[in-house]
Amino acid sequence: MKSAYELAMERLEESEPEVKLTDEQKAELAAIDDKFKAKIAERELFLDDLIRKAEMEGSFLELPQLQEQKSREISALKDECEAAKETARKG
């Protein structure tokens, strides 16, 4: 007798079959990941530096704007990364 989990996994497999990735696709996904990790790190460093400068200068009105900008840009880069990876998965 199958457990509820096993039955659910069978139904999921029927509705959305598992996608098998080629070695080339795996390499491309890894390259995309590396590229976007570097972009994200670059933006974080740049914006963190701006935030530190604003704190040192006492520009406390700019801080929330800079932190929001950092959050927006990081989120946009992550979304862009996922879109690129989805394109690579579809081949």
Z-matrix of the N, CA and C atoms (Angstrom, degrees):
N
C 1 1.445
C 2 1.541 1 108.38
N 3 1.326 2 116.39 1 133.90
C 4 1.451 3 121.87 2 -176.82
C 5 1.526 4 110.29 3 -88.70
N 6 1.328 5 113.82 4 147.73
C 7 1.463 6 119.25 5 177.68
C 8 1.526 7 109.37 6 -78.24
N 9 1.305 8 115.90 7 167.03
C 10 1.463 9 121.13 8 178.83
C 11 1.527 10 110.07 9 -62.12
N 12 1.317 11 116.33 10 -35.88
C 13 1.462 12 121.26 11 178.78
C 14 1.531 13 110.60 12 -62.85
N 15 1.314 14 117.19 13 -47.18
C 16 1.464 15 121.44 14 179.88
C 17 1.533 16 111.35 15 -61.91
N 18 1.318 17 116.67 16 -41.29
C 19 1.467 18 120.73 17 178.25
C 20 1.528 19 111.06 18 -64.38
N 21 1.326 20 115.40 19 -42.21
C 22 1.466 21 119.84 20 179.04
C 23 1.526 22 110.88 21 -64.11
N 24 1.330 23 117.08 22 -39.72
C 25 1.458 24 121.05 23 179.20
C 26 1.530 25 110.63 24 -66.71
N 27 1.308 26 118.00 25 -36.85
C 28 1.463 27 121.23 26 177.21
C 29 1.529 28 110.65 27 -64.92
N 30 1.336 29 117.01 28 -43.08
C 31 1.458 30 120.96 29 178.83
C 32 1.521 31 110.83 30 -64.41
N 33 1.321 32 116.32 31 -40.23
C 34 1.459 33 120.90 32 178.57
C 35 1.523 34 110.69 33 -63.84
N 36 1.308 35 117.39 34 -42.50
C 37 1.461 36 122.18 35 179.32
C 38 1.528 37 110.96 36 -63.27
N 39 1.309 38 117.15 37 -35.67
C 40 1.457 39 120.95 38 178.75
C 41 1.526 40 111.06 39 -69.48
N 42 1.330 41 117.18 40 -41.99
C 43 1.457 42 120.28 41 -177.09
C 44 1.525 43 112.27 42 -80.46
N 45 1.317 44 117.50 43 -34.15
C 46 1.462 45 121.93 44 179.86
C 47 1.523 46 109.29 45 -135.55
N 48 1.314 47 117.18 46 87.12
C 49 1.459 48 119.02 47 -178.01
C 50 1.532 49 111.78 48 -61.71
N 51 1.304 50 115.55 49 147.46
C 52 1.453 51 121.46 50 -179.42
C 53 1.521 52 109.46 51 -67.23
N 54 1.322 53 115.49 52 134.18
C 55 1.456 54 121.03 53 -178.91
C 56 1.524 55 108.68 54 -89.54
N 57 1.322 56 115.61 55 127.87
C 58 1.457 57 121.00 56 177.41
C 59 1.524 58 108.14 57 -92.71
N 60 1.328 59 116.50 58 125.29
C 61 1.454 60 121.28 59 179.98
C 62 1.524 61 110.33 60 -96.35
N 63 1.327 62 114.74 61 142.41
C 64 1.461 63 119.26 62 175.55
C 65 1.529 64 108.50 63 -79.28
N 66 1.327 65 115.64 64 167.08
C 67 1.461 66 119.65 65 177.34
C 68 1.527 67 110.89 66 -62.30
N 69 1.337 68 116.54 67 -35.80
C 70 1.466 69 120.36 68 178.06
C 71 1.520 70 111.01 69 -64.07
N 72 1.329 71 116.37 70 -42.36
C 73 1.462 72 120.11 71 179.05
C 74 1.528 73 110.73 72 -65.19
N 75 1.322 74 116.19 73 -40.19
C 76 1.472 75 119.82 74 178.24
C 77 1.512 76 110.42 75 -62.35
N 78 1.333 77 117.33 76 -42.33
C 79 1.463 78 121.60 77 178.97
C 80 1.529 79 110.35 78 -65.18
N 81 1.336 80 116.18 79 -40.55
C 82 1.458 81 120.28 80 178.86
C 83 1.532 82 110.95 81 -64.94
N 84 1.327 83 116.81 82 -41.28
C 85 1.471 84 120.68 83 178.01
C 86 1.530 85 110.58 84 -62.91
N 87 1.323 86 116.56 85 -40.67
C 88 1.466 87 120.30 86 178.73
C 89 1.526 88 110.39 87 -65.10
N 90 1.328 89 116.83 88 -40.67
C 91 1.463 90 120.56 89 178.83
C 92 1.528 91 111.04 90 -64.84
N 93 1.320 92 116.48 91 -41.01
C 94 1.470 93 120.58 92 177.60
C 95 1.517 94 109.92 93 -62.65
N 96 1.330 95 116.39 94 -44.88
C 97 1.468 96 120.95 95 178.04
C 98 1.523 97 110.88 96 -57.68
N 99 1.324 98 116.68 97 -48.22
C 100 1.465 99 121.12 98 -179.33
C 101 1.524 100 111.45 99 -61.32
N 102 1.330 101 116.04 100 -43.84
C 103 1.462 102 121.32 101 -179.23
C 104 1.535 103 110.73 102 -59.80
N 105 1.335 104 116.06 103 -46.47
C 106 1.459 105 118.98 104 -176.70
C 107 1.523 106 112.32 105 -76.12
N 108 1.322 107 118.12 106 -29.91
C 109 1.464 108 119.57 107 174.15
C 110 1.517 109 109.74 108 -61.94
N 111 1.329 110 116.44 109 -40.54
C 112 1.465 111 120.83 110 178.75
C 113 1.532 112 110.72 111 -65.93
N 114 1.333 113 116.80 112 -43.97
C 115 1.463 114 120.23 113 178.49
C 116 1.527 115 111.48 114 -61.11
N 117 1.331 116 115.47 115 -43.58
C 118 1.466 117 120.14 116 -179.47
C 119 1.524 118 110.47 117 -64.57
N 120 1.330 119 116.65 118 -43.94
C 121 1.465 120 120.40 119 179.36
C 122 1.528 121 110.75 120 -61.91
N 123 1.324 122 116.47 121 -40.51
C 124 1.466 123 121.22 122 179.43
C 125 1.526 124 110.96 123 -61.76
N 126 1.336 125 116.53 124 -47.51
C 127 1.470 126 120.16 125 179.91
C 128 1.530 127 111.64 126 -65.29
N 129 1.341 128 116.25 127 -39.74
C 130 1.466 129 119.55 128 179.10
C 131 1.522 130 110.59 129 -62.21
N 132 1.329 131 116.85 130 -45.40
C 133 1.460 132 120.05 131 179.27
C 134 1.524 133 111.35 132 -61.48
N 135 1.320 134 116.23 133 -45.99
C 136 1.458 135 120.76 134 -179.48
C 137 1.526 136 111.36 135 -61.06
N 138 1.324 137 116.11 136 -49.74
C 139 1.465 138 119.79 137 -176.99
C 140 1.529 139 111.92 138 -71.99
N 141 1.325 140 117.86 139 -34.90
C 142 1.467 141 119.75 140 175.00
C 143 1.517 142 110.84 141 -61.65
N 144 1.342 143 116.23 142 -37.22
C 145 1.462 144 120.44 143 177.62
C 146 1.527 145 110.37 144 -64.78
N 147 1.333 146 116.63 145 -43.06
C 148 1.466 147 120.06 146 177.17
C 149 1.523 148 111.23 147 -62.62
N 150 1.310 149 116.84 148 -39.41
C 151 1.468 150 121.21 149 179.28
C 152 1.526 151 109.96 150 -64.58
N 153 1.338 152 116.79 151 -44.40
C 154 1.470 153 120.32 152 178.34
C 155 1.524 154 111.27 153 -61.43
N 156 1.334 155 116.80 154 -42.79
C 157 1.470 156 120.62 155 179.35
C 158 1.528 157 110.46 156 -62.72
N 159 1.328 158 116.97 157 -42.39
C 160 1.466 159 120.89 158 179.29
C 161 1.523 160 110.30 159 -63.60
N 162 1.337 161 117.53 160 -38.77
C 163 1.468 162 120.76 161 177.69
C 164 1.523 163 110.77 162 -64.96
N 165 1.323 164 116.30 163 -43.16
C 166 1.469 165 120.31 164 -178.38
C 167 1.524 166 111.70 165 -67.44
N 168 1.330 167 116.91 166 -33.96
C 169 1.462 168 120.99 167 179.47
C 170 1.523 169 111.96 168 -82.66
N 171 1.315 170 116.87 169 -8.54
C 172 1.459 171 120.67 170 -179.70
C 173 1.517 172 113.03 171 79.18
N 174 1.308 173 117.74 172 20.40
C 175 1.469 174 122.23 173 179.26
C 176 1.526 175 109.56 174 -86.09
N 177 1.321 176 115.27 175 68.82
C 178 1.464 177 119.92 176 -174.43
C 179 1.522 178 113.56 177 -71.68
N 180 1.324 179 117.36 178 -15.05
C 181 1.463 180 119.72 179 176.58
C 182 1.523 181 110.70 180 -75.52
N 183 1.324 182 117.07 181 -26.76
C 184 1.460 183 121.11 182 179.98
C 185 1.525 184 112.26 183 -79.49
N 186 1.310 185 117.64 184 -24.75
C 187 1.465 186 121.39 185 -174.28
C 188 1.529 187 113.71 186 -55.84
N 189 1.322 188 119.40 187 -51.10
C 190 1.472 189 118.23 188 179.82
C 191 1.532 190 112.42 189 -60.82
N 192 1.344 191 116.36 190 -36.78
C 193 1.459 192 119.95 191 179.08
C 194 1.521 193 110.83 192 -65.55
N 195 1.325 194 116.97 193 -43.13
C 196 1.463 195 121.02 194 179.64
C 197 1.531 196 111.23 195 -66.35
N 198 1.327 197 116.12 196 -40.61
C 199 1.460 198 119.14 197 179.11
C 200 1.526 199 110.91 198 -66.79
N 201 1.318 200 117.08 199 -37.42
C 202 1.459 201 120.95 200 177.15
C 203 1.531 202 110.70 201 -67.47
N 204 1.336 203 115.66 202 -40.51
C 205 1.459 204 120.11 203 177.17
C 206 1.526 205 110.67 204 -61.52
N 207 1.332 206 115.82 205 -42.95
C 208 1.469 207 120.40 206 178.70
C 209 1.526 208 109.94 207 -60.52
N 210 1.309 209 116.51 208 -46.94
C 211 1.461 210 121.38 209 -179.78
C 212 1.524 211 111.28 210 -61.16
N 213 1.330 212 116.83 211 -44.97
C 214 1.464 213 121.94 212 -179.81
C 215 1.523 214 111.65 213 -62.28
N 216 1.333 215 115.81 214 -46.87
C 217 1.465 216 119.89 215 -176.67
C 218 1.524 217 111.64 216 -67.05
N 219 1.322 218 117.25 217 -40.65
C 220 1.468 219 120.88 218 178.88
C 221 1.528 220 109.53 219 -64.82
N 222 1.311 221 116.59 220 -43.47
C 223 1.463 222 121.18 221 178.80
C 224 1.529 223 110.88 222 -62.32
N 225 1.329 224 116.89 223 -42.54
C 226 1.462 225 121.05 224 179.58
C 227 1.528 226 110.67 225 -64.00
N 228 1.326 227 117.41 226 -40.92
C 229 1.461 228 120.74 227 178.20
C 230 1.531 229 111.35 228 -65.35
N 231 1.318 230 116.91 229 -39.48
C 232 1.466 231 120.25 230 178.15
C 233 1.531 232 110.47 231 -64.98
N 234 1.330 233 116.74 232 -40.97
C 235 1.462 234 120.33 233 177.61
C 236 1.529 235 111.06 234 -64.11
N 237 1.326 236 115.81 235 -41.47
C 238 1.462 237 121.20 236 178.34
C 239 1.530 238 110.53 237 -62.93
N 240 1.323 239 116.17 238 -39.71
C 241 1.468 240 121.81 239 178.09
C 242 1.526 241 110.24 240 -62.49
N 243 1.308 242 117.34 241 -47.50
C 244 1.463 243 120.72 242 179.95
C 245 1.523 244 111.81 243 -62.87
N 246 1.338 245 116.80 244 -37.73
C 247 1.466 246 120.35 245 178.07
C 248 1.529 247 110.25 246 -65.36
N 249 1.326 248 116.97 247 -42.15
C 250 1.467 249 120.75 248 178.72
C 251 1.525 250 110.71 249 -65.22
N 252 1.325 251 117.36 250 -39.24
C 253 1.451 252 120.76 251 179.22
C 254 1.532 253 110.89 252 -68.17
N 255 1.321 254 117.28 253 -37.32
C 256 1.465 255 120.16 254 178.52
C 257 1.529 256 110.46 255 -65.56
N 258 1.331 257 116.27 256 -39.87
C 259 1.458 258 120.85 257 175.81
C 260 1.527 259 110.53 258 -61.30
N 261 1.314 260 116.87 259 -42.36
C 262 1.471 261 121.19 260 179.35
C 263 1.524 262 110.96 261 -65.64
N 264 1.319 263 116.90 262 -37.67
C 265 1.476 264 119.97 263 179.94
C 266 1.532 265 111.31 264 -65.08
N 267 1.331 266 115.75 265 -36.77
C 268 1.463 267 119.49 266 -178.44
C 269 1.522 268 111.62 267 -74.51
N 270 1.344 269 115.43 268 -19.98
C 271 1.465 270 119.99 269 175.81
C 272 1.470 271 110.93 270 75.96
